[in-house]
Amino acid sequence: MKIALVQFDIAPSDPLKNLERMEEFVAKAKMKGADLVVFPEDAVCGPLAGQSAFVQHAPAYLQRMQALAARHAVDLVPGTWTVDVLGVRYNQAHYINADGTVAGVYSKINLWETEKAVVAPGLAPVVFPTRFGKVGLTICWDISFPALFGAMNLQGVQMVVSPTYWSFPEGTEESRKQRDEEISLIDSLCITRAFENNIIFAYCNAAGELEVEGNITVLSGRSQVTHPLDKVVAKCTGNKEELLIAEVELPVQAA
């Protein structure tokens, strides 16, 4: 299968602009032969304020993305957005089949500090069948928790897709050093999660910078697809917006 990771420069709190550009990227990815297209965490609404400002439109976002997947006959993970389930809000990712049906839904379990005041943690890992094999979803900070991957491994997962929004403060020598160290951490975690669980790991981060009240954070980028034996199949070397294509075969899991 061919996986397309869209290292996407998200417009904060501008879902209409993001949705239009996501549609353009899906069309481009399909032209390049992609079977699955993946976007970063918060791709539709942006981070921070965007996580809670557009909750009422979540069903419409899903319907639009289902129609997009069906129109191009491509599997789609359109990043994440915040949903309301019986008065409880979650940061949620969807895997949409090429016919527009939803194969799996995952609510982020391991929340970053800024999220805890906005959304609740999800309750369980998810693994579901697709036309390519058994797939699981994680979101960003989940990558740091091997037990979550182990739980999916017990369910026979063959590929894990991870929409991500990983950024760092910018402006001092110390922050640049921290960013370099955490980029090394990201690369190591992506390889390790694939190796220790015998899976394909598709890690899709956002691109560019985010400025809030004069403070600038820089996205780490490094979107990549890793393999248990081949290690890095394809990787974005920086944090610029990019469409990355990787061709993989899902590992066979022991019965």
Secondary structure, 3 states (H helix, E strand, C coil): CEEEEEECCCCCCCHHHHHHHHHHHHHHHHHCCCCEEEECCCCCCCCCCHHHHCHHHHHHHHHHHHHHHHHHCCEEEECEEEEEECCEEEEEEEEECCCCCEEEEEECCCCCHHHCCCCCCCCCCCEEECCCCEEEECCHHHHHCHHHHHHHHHCCCCEEEEECCCEEECCCHHHHHHHHHHHHHHHHHHHHHHHHHCCEEEEECCCCEEEECCEEEEECCCCEEEECCCEEEEECCCCCCEEEEEECCCCCCCC
